[in-house]
Amino acid sequence: MKKQFYVYIMANRPHGTLYLGMTSNIQRRMQEHKSHTQPGFTDRYNVSLLVYIEFHETFDSAVIREKSLKKWKRTWKLGLIESQNPGWRDLTEDPDFPNF
C-alpha cells in the first residue's frame, strides 16, 4: 500500500484561530491534537476541529503545498475552507474519515 500525505487546516471554531499542518498519519495526528497531549499552539488555543484536508501522493508535494498555504492571507484560507466545508463541521466525525 502506497503511503499518503495530508495537508490539513484545523480551527477552534468557525472563523476562529487556524492551524495548518502536514502529516503522513492523519488519524494519529488528529488524536494528538484533540487529546492536547502535545504542548504547543493547538493546545494553547484549543484548536481541535479538522475543517479542511487535502491528500497528496508524495511527501514533496505535501510540503510544497503546506508552505504555499502558510503564505496565504487569512481571508484566502477562510475561502478555501468554506469552498469545501461551508458548515465548518469537524471532518474527523465523518464516517469515512480519512477516506472521503
Secondary structure as the mmCIF struct_conf table of DSSP 4:
data_model
#
loop_
_struct_conf.conf_type_id
_struct_conf.id
_struct_conf.beg_label_comp_id
_struct_conf.beg_label_asym_id
_struct_conf.beg_label_seq_id
_struct_conf.end_label_comp_id
_struct_conf.end_label_asym_id
_struct_conf.end_label_seq_id
STRN STRN1 PHE A 5 ALA A 11
BEND BEND1 ASN A 12 ARG A 13
TURN_TY1_P TURN_TY1_P1 PRO A 14 HIS A 15
BEND BEND2 GLY A 16 GLY A 16
STRN STRN2 LEU A 18 THR A 23
BEND BEND3 SER A 24 SER A 24
HELX_RH_AL_P HELX_RH_AL_P1 ILE A 26 SER A 35
TURN_TY1_P TURN_TY1_P2 HIS A 36 HIS A 36
BEND BEND4 GLN A 38 GLN A 38
BEND BEND5 GLY A 40 GLY A 40
HELX_RH_AL_P HELX_RH_AL_P2 PHE A 41 ARG A 44
TURN_TY1_P TURN_TY1_P3 TYR A 45 ASN A 46
STRN STRN3 LEU A 49 HIS A 56
BEND BEND6 GLU A 57 THR A 58
HELX_RH_AL_P HELX_RH_AL_P3 PHE A 59 LYS A 71
BEND BEND7 TRP A 72 TRP A 72
HELX_RH_AL_P HELX_RH_AL_P4 ARG A 74 GLN A 84
TURN_TY1_P TURN_TY1_P4 PRO A 86 GLY A 87
HELX_RH_3T_P HELX_RH_3T_P1 LEU A 91 GLU A 93
BEND BEND8 ASP A 94 ASP A 94
TURN_TY1_P TURN_TY1_P5 PRO A 95 PRO A 98
#
